[in-house]
């Protein structure tokens, strides 16, 4: 579990499936995810349950994974953020998906920064990638703010995505500069 100024990042529990299913069923939240719109209710519920199992299995196998993002004051589930091994890319991805109520408040950046600190400083990853839909400017701004560099558009999962990269050395430099400022 990680606490930030406004958030708690914790492993998912079974009871989180209903909140996660609401995000997966929301057309706006899912517009940049496959299939480009919210999932039908039953499918969103199944995806939420499956993802919670997969997220926790990833934690058990790799020692890192995707957290539930929770509002620190209210305890409300706001979404997901974390690190996931992408076999097709043979790299670890920073990912996040937040409820509309969390948009525009810097919460994706706050959760992302905590995930980067965990990945680089605690478990020693050497590099992270970020993958976005080419039209997802909001997510691209978050990645850029976190220090990722755009490396081009390319295929994965039978579609074209925008690829971003953040080496550990770049992140270390950013941390040093931040402390000195």
Secondary structure, 3 states (H helix, E strand, C coil): CEECCCEEEECCCHHHHHHHHHHHHCHHHHCCCCCCCCCCHHHHHHHHHHHHHHHHHHHHHHCCCEEEEEECCCCCEEEEEEEEEECCCCEEEEEEEECHHHCCCCHHHHHHHHHHHHHHHHCCCCEEEEEECCCCHHHHHHHHHCCCEEEEEEEECCEEEEEEEEEHHHHHHHHHHHHHC
